[in-house]
Amino acid sequence: MLIAIIEDEEDLLELLEFNLQKEGFDVVGFLNPKRVKQFLKEENPDLLIVDRNLPFIEGSKFVKELKEKGYDIPVIFLTAKSSEDDIIKGFETGADDYIVKPFSMKELIARINAVLKRNKKNKNIISYKNAKLNTDSHILYINDQRINLTNSEFKLLKEFFSNSNKIFSKEEISEILEISIKSVNVAINRLNHKTDLIQAIRGVGYKLK
């Protein structure tokens, strides 16, 4: 399990890294959120632990931006912001749990395990913004409205959802669907007629909107 921590207090970040590594987790720490988005393009962590008092951007705003970009990674806020309004805002912006400093390391580890366990049960669901794709039933839900997909449409959409920041070339799509390059536009148009999720990048390929 890979956990990314964003915490601007260096001593606390090192303490968190040490204790979580001791529990068997792979841990990557960041003192500010600037490099996190690049990290997420290259890695797929199982959990984010985020302070809300971050340099450059408030933690809940940062998490909200990630969710809006389609990142569906569980989040635990670990923060000194402790008012009822702060906690409610944390959950409203995408938190799976909210822990107030000072905190017990044993409790943090227990909550981490609980969030990871809950998320593991939902591994058959791939989400992007307001859309959820069930990889068992091959059914797509957009704003909770059910959309039935053909096998080819499911196969292609799963690739897009699993690589939400990637631009797919026509050649790649033709290989995924095992069709000719000339048929790619037709396949995308049919999928968009049902979902309106794909946009064309002129001269490059296609990506999620």
N, C-alpha and C positions, 0 to 999 in steps of 0.2 A: 504494500500500500504506500503510495506517494502522497505526502502532505506538504503543502506550501504554506509558509507562515509569513505574514506581512506585519511587522512590528518594528516601530522606530526606536524603541529602547534596546540598545545593543546587548546589555547584560541580560535582559529578560529574553531576548531572542536566542541567545546562546544557551540559557537555561532550558528553554522550551525544546530547542534542538537536541540537547543532551538527553533530556528525559524521554522524549518521544523516540529517539534512536535506540535508547535502552529498552524500550518496549517493542522494538523490532520494526518500527516504521522507517521508511526512507523519507528524509526531510530536506527541504530546500528553504532557506530563509532569505527574506528581503527586508532591508531597512526602510525602503520606500516603494511605492507602487510603480515607479517609472519603468522598470525592466520586467514587470510581471506579465504584461500583455504579450511581449515578445516570447517570454518563457511559455505561455499558454499556447502559442502557435506551434511550439516544438514538442511540448510535453502535455500529458493528459492526467493531471493529479486527481487523486480520489477525494481530496478535501482541501479547502482553503480555511485557514485560521487568520482572521483579519482584525487588527486594531481599528478603531474608528477615528482616533486622533492621529492621523497620518500627515506627513508633509505633502504639499502639492494638491491633495484632494482628500475630502472627508471620506472615511472608510465605507459608509453606507452608500454614498454617491458612487464610489468606485465599483462596489458590488452591483449596484443597479445598472451601471453602464455595461458591465460584463454580461449580466442577464439579458439586457436588451440586444447585445451582439450575438446572443444565442448560446453562450456558455452555460451549461447546465451542471455545474459543479457544486456539491454541497458546501455550505458556508457556516462556520461558527464565528460569531463576533466575540472577541476577547478584549474587553474595553473597560475604562473607568466611567463611561457614561452610564449612569445607573437609574435615571428617573424613569417613571412609567412611560412617559412620552418617548424617551430615547429607546426603550426596549420595544415598544410597539412599532416605532419607525424602523428599527432593525429587522423585525420580522416582515414588515411590509415591503422592505427593499430586498428580500430574498434570503434572510437567515434561516438556517435549519435549527440553530440553537443560539443562545445568547448567554454569555458568561461575564459576570462583573468582576473587575479587579478590586481588591486582592482575591485570589482564588486558591483553591486546593488543587495541587497537581494530580492527586488521585481522582478527584471529581472530574477534572478536565479529561483525563484519560478515559474514564468511564463514559463521559458524554461523547467523546470522539468515537469510541467503539459503538455506542448506540446509534449515532448518526450514520456511520459506515454500514452497520447492520441493516438499518432501514433502507439505505440507498441500494444495497445489494439486492434487496427484494424487488427493486424497480429497474433492474438492469435490462429487462426486456422492453423498456420504454426509452426511446431516444427523443429528446425534446429540442425544439428550436423556436424561440420566441413563443408565439401563441399556438404552436403546432406540436403534437405528440404522435410519434410513430411507434406502433406496437409491433415489435419484431417477431412475435409469436403468431399473432392473428393476421399480420400484414394490413392492418387497418390504420388509417390516418385520422386524427381528430384535429380540427382547427376550430378554436373557440368552442370546444366541446361538441362540434358538429361532426358526425361520422362521415368519412369519405372512403369508399371502397376503391382499392387499387388493383390493377392487373399485376401479374408477377413481374413484368418488365418495369412498370412504374414504381413498384415497391423496391425492386433491386436498385434502381437509379436513385430514388429518393433516400434510401438508406445510405448510399455512398455520399450524397450531399450532406445529410444530417451528421454523419460520422466525421466529416471533414468540412465543418461549417465555414471556415475561412478560405478554403481552397477554390481556385478557379480551375474548372475542368475544361480541357481542350476537347474539340470535336473528336479527335483521335481517341482520347481516353474514354469518352462516352460511347463511341462505336465499339470499343473493346469490351466495356462493361456490359453492354446490351447485346453484343455479338450481331451488330447490324452494320450496314454500309455507312460511310461518312455522310453520304447524300441524304440518308434517312434520319440523321440526328435532329435536324430542325423540326421534322414532323413529330418525333418522339417528345421533344421538349415542349412543343406547342400543345400536344395532347395532355401532357402532365400539367402544364400551366392552366389549361382550360378547367381542370378540376381543382387546382391548388393555388395558382398565382403566387408561387414561391420562388421561381427561378428568374434570374435576369441575365440578359446577354451582355457580355463585355466585348465591345466591338473589336474584332481582329484578334481576340484572345481566346474567348470561350464562354463558359457559363458558371454562375455562382448563385448561392442563395441571396435573396434580397435582404 
